[in-house]
């Protein structure tokens, strides 16, 4: 765990888990008999935006 790459990998896996949680919540709310819209606060939108940005950046960086 002394390598900085392991910290980046940990944050990447955490980001993937966070996005999968949102994806599953979306699917569950979509399949309900009375679907309700998902409402996010400003902080949540910012947080999920950072997560998506980190995932894309991590994938681009590891492919180069």
N, CA, C and O atoms as a GROMACS GRO file, in nm:
protein
  256
    1UNK      N    1   0.082  -0.121   0.000
    1UNK     CA    2   0.000   0.000   0.000
    1UNK      C    3   0.085   0.126   0.000
    1UNK      O    4   0.033   0.235   0.023
    2UNK      N    5   0.211   0.115  -0.025
    2UNK     CA    6   0.295   0.234  -0.027
    2UNK      C    7   0.295   0.300  -0.164
    2UNK      O    8   0.344   0.412  -0.178
    3UNK      N    9   0.242   0.232  -0.263
    3UNK     CA   10   0.238   0.288  -0.396
    3UNK      C   11   0.119   0.381  -0.411
    3UNK      O   12   0.010   0.349  -0.364
    4UNK      N   13   0.138   0.496  -0.476
    4UNK     CA   14   0.029   0.592  -0.495
    4UNK      C   15  -0.078   0.536  -0.587
    4UNK      O   16  -0.194   0.576  -0.579
    5UNK      N   17  -0.040   0.445  -0.675
    5UNK     CA   18  -0.136   0.384  -0.767
    5UNK      C   19  -0.244   0.306  -0.692
    5UNK      O   20  -0.358   0.301  -0.737
    6UNK      N   21  -0.210   0.245  -0.580
    6UNK     CA   22  -0.310   0.170  -0.504
    6UNK      C   23  -0.416   0.262  -0.445
    6UNK      O   24  -0.532   0.223  -0.433
    7UNK      N   25  -0.378   0.383  -0.409
    7UNK     CA   26  -0.475   0.481  -0.359
    7UNK      C   27  -0.568   0.522  -0.472
    7UNK      O   28  -0.689   0.532  -0.453
    8UNK      N   29  -0.511   0.547  -0.591
    8UNK     CA   30  -0.593   0.581  -0.707
    8UNK      C   31  -0.688   0.467  -0.741
    8UNK      O   32  -0.804   0.491  -0.776
    9UNK      N   33  -0.641   0.345  -0.732
    9UNK     CA   34  -0.724   0.229  -0.760
    9UNK      C   35  -0.836   0.215  -0.657
    9UNK      O   36  -0.949   0.181  -0.692
   10UNK      N   37  -0.806   0.243  -0.531
   10UNK     CA   38  -0.907   0.239  -0.426
   10UNK      C   39  -1.016   0.342  -0.452
   10UNK      O   40  -1.135   0.310  -0.440
   11UNK      N   41  -0.979   0.463  -0.488
   11UNK     CA   42  -1.077   0.568  -0.517
   11UNK      C   43  -1.158   0.530  -0.642
   11UNK      O   44  -1.278   0.556  -0.648
   12UNK      N   45  -1.093   0.468  -0.740
   12UNK     CA   46  -1.163   0.424  -0.860
   12UNK      C   47  -1.269   0.319  -0.826
   12UNK      O   48  -1.382   0.327  -0.875
   13UNK      N   49  -1.234   0.222  -0.745
   13UNK     CA   50  -1.330   0.118  -0.707
   13UNK      C   51  -1.443   0.178  -0.625
   13UNK      O   52  -1.559   0.141  -0.644
   14UNK      N   53  -1.412   0.269  -0.535
   14UNK     CA   54  -1.515   0.339  -0.459
   14UNK      C   55  -1.608   0.415  -0.552
   14UNK      O   56  -1.730   0.417  -0.530
   15UNK      N   57  -1.554   0.477  -0.654
   15UNK     CA   58  -1.635   0.551  -0.750
   15UNK      C   59  -1.727   0.459  -0.828
   15UNK      O   60  -1.844   0.491  -0.850
   16UNK      N   61  -1.675   0.344  -0.868
   16UNK     CA   62  -1.757   0.246  -0.940
   16UNK      C   63  -1.871   0.197  -0.850
   16UNK      O   64  -1.984   0.184  -0.897
   17UNK      N   65  -1.843   0.170  -0.724
   17UNK     CA   66  -1.948   0.126  -0.632
   17UNK      C   67  -2.054   0.233  -0.611
   17UNK      O   68  -2.173   0.203  -0.603
   18UNK      N   69  -2.012   0.358  -0.602
   18UNK     CA   70  -2.107   0.467  -0.584
   18UNK      C   71  -2.197   0.483  -0.707
   18UNK      O   72  -2.317   0.504  -0.693
   19UNK      N   73  -2.140   0.472  -0.826
   19UNK     CA   74  -2.220   0.484  -0.947
   19UNK      C   75  -2.312   0.363  -0.965
   19UNK      O   76  -2.423   0.378  -1.016
   20UNK      N   77  -2.266   0.246  -0.925
   20UNK     CA   78  -2.354   0.129  -0.936
   20UNK      C   79  -2.471   0.141  -0.839
   20UNK      O   80  -2.581   0.095  -0.870
   21UNK      N   81  -2.450   0.202  -0.724
   21UNK     CA   82  -2.560   0.225  -0.629
   21UNK      C   83  -2.665   0.316  -0.691
   21UNK      O   84  -2.785   0.289  -0.680
   22UNK      N   85  -2.622   0.423  -0.756
   22UNK     CA   86  -2.716   0.514  -0.822
   22UNK      C   87  -2.788   0.443  -0.936
   22UNK      O   88  -2.908   0.462  -0.956
   23UNK      N   89  -2.716   0.361  -1.011
   23UNK     CA   90  -2.775   0.287  -1.122
   23UNK      C   91  -2.883   0.192  -1.072
   23UNK      O   92  -2.991   0.185  -1.130
   24UNK      N   93  -2.856   0.119  -0.963
   24UNK     CA   94  -2.954   0.027  -0.909
   24UNK      C   95  -3.074   0.099  -0.850
   24UNK      O   96  -3.188   0.052  -0.861
   25UNK      N   97  -3.051   0.213  -0.786
   25UNK     CA   98  -3.163   0.292  -0.736
   25UNK      C   99  -3.250   0.340  -0.850
   25UNK      O  100  -3.373   0.345  -0.838
   26UNK      N  101  -3.188   0.376  -0.962
   26UNK     CA  102  -3.262   0.419  -1.079
   26UNK      C  103  -3.347   0.306  -1.136
   26UNK      O  104  -3.464   0.326  -1.169
   27UNK      N  105  -3.288   0.188  -1.148
   27UNK     CA  106  -3.361   0.073  -1.200
   27UNK      C  107  -3.477   0.035  -1.108
   27UNK      O  108  -3.587   0.007  -1.156
   28UNK      N  109  -3.454   0.036  -0.978
   28UNK     CA  110  -3.560   0.002  -0.882
   28UNK      C  111  -3.673   0.103  -0.889
   28UNK      O  112  -3.790   0.066  -0.889
   29UNK      N  113  -3.639   0.230  -0.894
   29UNK     CA  114  -3.745   0.332  -0.901
   29UNK      C  115  -3.817   0.329  -1.035
   29UNK      O  116  -3.934   0.366  -1.043
   30UNK      N  117  -3.750   0.285  -1.140
   30UNK     CA  118  -3.812   0.276  -1.271
   30UNK      C  119  -3.910   0.159  -1.280
   30UNK      O  120  -4.012   0.168  -1.348
   31UNK      N  121  -3.880   0.051  -1.210
   31UNK     CA  122  -3.963  -0.068  -1.217
   31UNK      C  123  -4.078  -0.069  -1.116
   31UNK      O  124  -4.157  -0.164  -1.114
   32UNK      N  125  -4.089   0.031  -1.034
   32UNK     CA  126  -4.199   0.038  -0.938
   32UNK      C  127  -4.331   0.063  -1.012
   32UNK      O  128  -4.332   0.116  -1.123
   33UNK      N  129  -4.441   0.023  -0.949
   33UNK     CA  130  -4.571   0.045  -1.013
   33UNK      C  131  -4.605   0.193  -1.021
   33UNK      O  132  -4.672   0.237  -1.115
   34UNK      N  133  -4.559   0.270  -0.924
   34UNK     CA  134  -4.577   0.415  -0.926
   34UNK      C  135  -4.439   0.480  -0.927
   34UNK      O  136  -4.387   0.518  -0.822
   35UNK      N  137  -4.378   0.493  -1.046
   35UNK     CA  138  -4.241   0.547  -1.050
   35UNK      C  139  -4.234   0.691  -1.000
   35UNK      O  140  -4.318   0.774  -1.033
   36UNK      N  141  -4.134   0.716  -0.920
   36UNK     CA  142  -4.113   0.850  -0.868
   36UNK      C  143  -3.981   0.904  -0.923
   36UNK      O  144  -3.885   0.827  -0.939
   37UNK      N  145  -3.974   1.032  -0.953
   37UNK     CA  146  -3.849   1.086  -1.005
   37UNK      C  147  -3.740   1.087  -0.898
   37UNK      O  148  -3.767   1.105  -0.779
   38UNK      N  149  -3.618   1.068  -0.943
   38UNK     CA  150  -3.505   1.075  -0.850
   38UNK      C  151  -3.468   1.222  -0.834
   38UNK      O  152  -3.448   1.293  -0.932
   39UNK      N  153  -3.460   1.266  -0.712
   39UNK     CA  154  -3.429   1.406  -0.683
   39UNK      C  155  -3.294   1.411  -0.614
   39UNK      O  156  -3.271   1.345  -0.512
   40UNK      N  157  -3.205   1.491  -0.670
   40UNK     CA  158  -3.071   1.507  -0.614
   40UNK      C  159  -3.052   1.651  -0.568
   40UNK      O  160  -3.100   1.745  -0.632
   41UNK      N  161  -2.981   1.667  -0.458
   41UNK     CA  162  -2.948   1.801  -0.412
   41UNK      C  163  -2.828   1.852  -0.492
   41UNK      O  164  -2.769   1.778  -0.570
   42UNK      N  165  -2.794   1.976  -0.471
   42UNK     CA  166  -2.680   2.035  -0.541
   42UNK      C  167  -2.549   1.966  -0.506
   42UNK      O  168  -2.463   1.947  -0.592
   43UNK      N  169  -2.534   1.929  -0.380
   43UNK     CA  170  -2.412   1.859  -0.337
   43UNK      C  171  -2.403   1.721  -0.400
   43UNK      O  172  -2.294   1.678  -0.439
   44UNK      N  173  -2.515   1.652  -0.409
   44UNK     CA  174  -2.514   1.518  -0.469
   44UNK      C  175  -2.480   1.525  -0.617
   44UNK      O  176  -2.403   1.442  -0.667
   45UNK      N  177  -2.534   1.622  -0.686
   45UNK     CA  178  -2.502   1.638  -0.828
   45UNK      C  179  -2.353   1.667  -0.845
   45UNK      O  180  -2.289   1.610  -0.933
   46UNK      N  181  -2.298   1.752  -0.762
   46UNK     CA  182  -2.155   1.783  -0.767
   46UNK      C  183  -2.072   1.659  -0.736
   46UNK      O  184  -1.973   1.632  -0.805
   47UNK      N  185  -2.110   1.584  -0.633
   47UNK     CA  186  -2.038   1.463  -0.593
   47UNK      C  187  -2.041   1.359  -0.704
   47UNK      O  188  -1.937   1.300  -0.736
   48UNK      N  189  -2.157   1.335  -0.764
   48UNK     CA  190  -2.167   1.236  -0.870
   48UNK      C  191  -2.096   1.283  -0.997
   48UNK      O  192  -2.044   1.202  -1.073
   49UNK      N  193  -2.095   1.412  -1.018
   49UNK     CA  194  -2.017   1.466  -1.130
   49UNK      C  195  -1.869   1.441  -1.111
   49UNK      O  196  -1.799   1.404  -1.206
   50UNK      N  197  -1.820   1.460  -0.989
   50UNK     CA  198  -1.679   1.431  -0.960
   50UNK      C  199  -1.648   1.283  -0.978
   50UNK      O  200  -1.542   1.246  -1.029
   51UNK      N  201  -1.742   1.198  -0.937
   51UNK     CA  202  -1.721   1.054  -0.952
   51UNK      C  203  -1.711   1.015  -1.098
   51UNK      O  204  -1.620   0.941  -1.136
   52UNK      N  205  -1.802   1.065  -1.180
   52UNK     CA  206  -1.798   1.033  -1.323
   52UNK      C  207  -1.671   1.087  -1.387
   52UNK      O  208  -1.609   1.019  -1.469
   53UNK      N  209  -1.632   1.208  -1.350
   53UNK     CA  210  -1.509   1.266  -1.403
   53UNK      C  211  -1.388   1.183  -1.363
   53UNK      O  212  -1.298   1.162  -1.445
   54UNK      N  213  -1.384   1.137  -1.239
   54UNK     CA  214  -1.270   1.056  -1.194
   54UNK      C  215  -1.264   0.923  -1.268
   54UNK      O  216  -1.156   0.879  -1.306
   55UNK      N  217  -1.379   0.860  -1.288
   55UNK     CA  218  -1.381   0.732  -1.359
   55UNK      C  219  -1.329   0.750  -1.501
   55UNK      O  220  -1.246   0.671  -1.547
   56UNK      N  221  -1.377   0.851  -1.571
   56UNK     CA  222  -1.333   0.875  -1.709
   56UNK      C  223  -1.184   0.907  -1.712
   56UNK      O  224  -1.112   0.854  -1.797
   57UNK      N  225  -1.138   0.992  -1.622
   57UNK     CA  226  -0.996   1.028  -1.618
   57UNK      C  227  -0.909   0.908  -1.587
   57UNK      O  228  -0.803   0.891  -1.648
   58UNK      N  229  -0.952   0.823  -1.493
   58UNK     CA  230  -0.875   0.705  -1.458
   58UNK      C  231  -0.865   0.610  -1.576
   58UNK      O  232  -0.758   0.556  -1.604
   59UNK      N  233  -0.976   0.590  -1.646
   59UNK     CA  234  -0.975   0.501  -1.762
   59UNK      C  235  -0.888   0.555  -1.875
   59UNK      O  236  -0.817   0.478  -1.940
   60UNK      N  237  -0.893   0.684  -1.899
   60UNK     CA  238  -0.809   0.744  -2.004
   60UNK      C  239  -0.662   0.734  -1.966
   60UNK      O  240  -0.577   0.701  -2.049
   61UNK      N  241  -0.631   0.762  -1.840
   61UNK     CA  242  -0.492   0.761  -1.795
   61UNK      C  243  -0.432   0.620  -1.800
   61UNK      O  244  -0.314   0.606  -1.833
   62UNK      N  245  -0.509   0.518  -1.767
   62UNK     CA  246  -0.454   0.382  -1.768
   62UNK      C  247  -0.441   0.327  -1.908
   62UNK      O  248  -0.365   0.232  -1.929
   63UNK      N  249  -0.515   0.384  -2.005
   63UNK     CA  250  -0.505   0.334  -2.142
   63UNK      C  251  -0.392   0.400  -2.220
   63UNK      O  252  -0.362   0.355  -2.331
   64UNK      N  253  -0.331   0.504  -2.168
   64UNK     CA  254  -0.222   0.569  -2.240
   64UNK      C  255  -0.088   0.524  -2.191
   64UNK      O  256   0.014   0.570  -2.242
   0.00000   0.00000   0.00000
